[in-house]
Amino acid sequence: MPGPRSLLLLDGFDVSPVAMLGERARRFGLRTLSAATPEQALALAERGGVGAVVLPSDLPPRDIAGLAAALRSVGPGRGPGLLVCGPEPRGDGRDALREAGVAIALWEPCDDALLRYQLNRALASAEAQPARRALRVPCSVPARAVSRTGSREKPGRLYTLSERGLFFETPRASMRGVEIALELRIGGQVLPARGRVALANVPGNLHNPKLPIGIGVQFTSLTPPSLRAIRHAVAALAPSLDV
């Protein structure tokens, strides 16, 4: 079974959006490599073990297009995933990046939930992924969970959100199959929801080491106002995730 793949950071400066992203990625436990030029990036990728390449948003689209084409021939599938980070380009800059072959964006500023989510997308983008039945977005907002008996309360934050469920980041995870009540703070509202724990990501039994510590919850009951608010929040966040 192959080990975890590395992030390859294409940047020639010690203090820059890409370098700072690398420092934050390492705090998540991700491995990083660095390259100063597209040629160096390609040479490192050809050695194997690179899961995604992070590019600065001000790299000329011609250089990005050439590197993207070369990377597609590296390794299995479509080669390493591509992510662009830094200030959002003005004018038709996003169109140029998209045409060059980059799909995933990380515009400044970004919180840790968004950063982790987008890095995981880039690392997984070159692999075959099952189709999702609902659009999912990162959503770093306070939340609270209570067991069905009401005997235990868990404060925490949302990591991801969709109309079918969420990932609740908390050091006090519940066991799989437990039914819980949730209070979600979305759009200035406190919204009720009920769900069932579909996975528990805890130390010593990590369902997915790329996820934070917490629980994945599948909704079993949503009020109409809660469903509308969740759909609105997802629709508002989704466009910022892609170039």
N, C-alpha and C positions, 0 to 999 in steps of 0.2 A: 504494500500500500504506500503511495507516495506521501512524503512529508509535506508540511505546510509550505506554501509558495511565498516568495518574497515580493515586496513592492520595490520597483526600480524607479528611483527619483531622478528625473532629468533636469539638472540645474547646475550652473557653474558658480554659484555664490553661496557664502556661508550664512548670510542673513537674507532670506527671501521667503515668499509664500510657500514654495516647495520645500525648502529646508525646514521651516517651522512645522509644516505638515508632517514631515518625517519624524520630528521629535515627538509630536503628539501620537503618531501611529505606533511608535515604539512603546509608549506608555500603555497601549492596548495589547501589547505582546506581539505585535507584528514585526517581522524581520524586514529590513530595508537595505538596499544597495543604492549607490549614487553614481551618476555619470554626468560629465560636463558637456558632452556633445551628443547629437543623435547617433553618430558613428560609434561612440563608446557604448551608448545604450544598446544598440543592436548587437555589438560584440558580447556584452554581458548576457543579453537575452539568449543568444545562441548557445551559451554554455549550459542552459537549462535552469529550472528552478524558479523562473520569474513568472508570477501570476498576473501582475498588472504593472503598467508603466504610468507614472504621474508626470504630466507635462505642464509647464508654465503657460498661462493663458496668453502671454505676449510672444510666444514662439511663433515665427512666421508660418502661416498655413502651408506654404510649400514644403517646409521642413517636416511639418507634422504629417502631411500626406505621404511624403517619401518614406518616413519611418513607419507609418501605419501599414503601408503596402509591404514593406520588408518584414515586419513583425508577423504578418499573416502567414508567412511560410515557416515560422519558428514554432516548434513543438506541435502537440496534437491539437485538433480542432481548429479554431480561428486564431490561435496564438494568444499572447497576453492581452488582457483587457486594457483599455485606454481611459484615463481620467485627466481632465484639465482642471487646474486650480489657479486661484489668484483673483484679481479684480475682473468683474464682468466686462467684456469688451463692449464698446459703444458701436452704434450704427449697425452695419451688417457684419460685425465681427463674429457674432455667434453663428451666422449662416456660413461664414468661411470655415470656422472650426468644424461644423457639422459636415460640410462637403469634404473636408480633409480626412474624415473618418473617425472623429471623436464623438461619442454619444453621452458620456457621463460627465457632469459638471460639479464643481465644488467652488462656488463663488464666495468671496469674502463679504462679511464675516460669517463664520459658521460655528455652531456649538458642537460639543463632543458627540451627541447623538447623531447629528447629521453627518459629521465626519466619519464616524464608525460605519454608519449605514452605507454611505457612498463608497468607502474603501472596500467594504464587503461586496457591494455590487460589482465593482471593477474586478475584484479577484475572482468572482464567480461568472463574469460575463462571457468568458471564452469557453465555458463548459456548458454542456447540455443541461438546461434547467426545466423542470416541469412547469406547465402553464398555470398561472395563478388565477383563481376565480374572482378575485377582487383586488383592486389597486391598493397597494400598501405604501405608506410614506413614513419617514421618521417624524416623531412628534414628542419633543422633550418638554412635557408639561406635568405638573404635580397630579397625583392620583392617590386613591386610597382603596384598599381592598379589605373586605370583611368576610370571614368564613360564614357558611350557611347557618351555623349555630349562633353566630354573633360573638363567639368566645375569643376570637383573635382578630386584631386589626393590624393591617400592614400598610404603613405609609410608603410611598415610593414615587417613581416617575414613569411616564410612558416612554418607551423606546421606539416602538412602531405602532401604527394604527391603520385599520381598514374597517369597512363596514361589516366584516365577518369576524374580526377579532383584533387582538393587540398583544404586544409583549410588554409586560410590566416589570420594570427594573426594581428589585428589592432584595435586600440581604436575607429576608425572611420568607423564603419560597415555600409554596404549598405543594403537596404531593399531586401527581397526575390523577385526574378524575375527580378531584375535589371541586364542589360547586361554591362559587364566591359571588358576593355582591360588590360592585365597583362604583366609585364616584370619580368622574373624570372632569377636570377643569379645562373646558374647551370654549374658545370664543367668549370669555367672560362669564360663562355659565358653569354651574355644577350639575353634571348630567348623570343620571343613574343608569346602570347597566348590570346585567347578570350574565355569568359565563361559567365555563368548566375548564379547569386546567388541562391543557393538551400536552404540555411538556414542562419539565422543571429543569432549569439550567443551574446547577449548584456545584460548589467545589467538591471534587471527588467523584462527581457523576455529571460531567458536562455533556449535555445533549449536543451542543454546538459551541466549540471554544471561541468562535468569532462573536458570539452574543455576550452581552453583559450577564451578570448573575440575576436571575429572576425567573419569571414564569411566562409561558405563552398561553393565552386564554382565548378560547373560542366562545363567541357570544351565543347565549341561549335565549336571551330576551332583551330587546331594546324598545324603549318607548318611542313613538313617532318623533317627538322633538329631539331625542338623543340621536336617532338615525339620521335625521336631517342635518343636525349639527356636525356629525361625523363625516357625512358625505361632503358637506361644504368645506370642512377643514382639509380633507383629503384632496378635493379638487383645487383648493387654493395653493396647497404646497407642491403638488405634483409637477407643475411647469418648471419650477426652479431646479429640479433634480437632473434635467437633461439639457444638453447644449442647445 
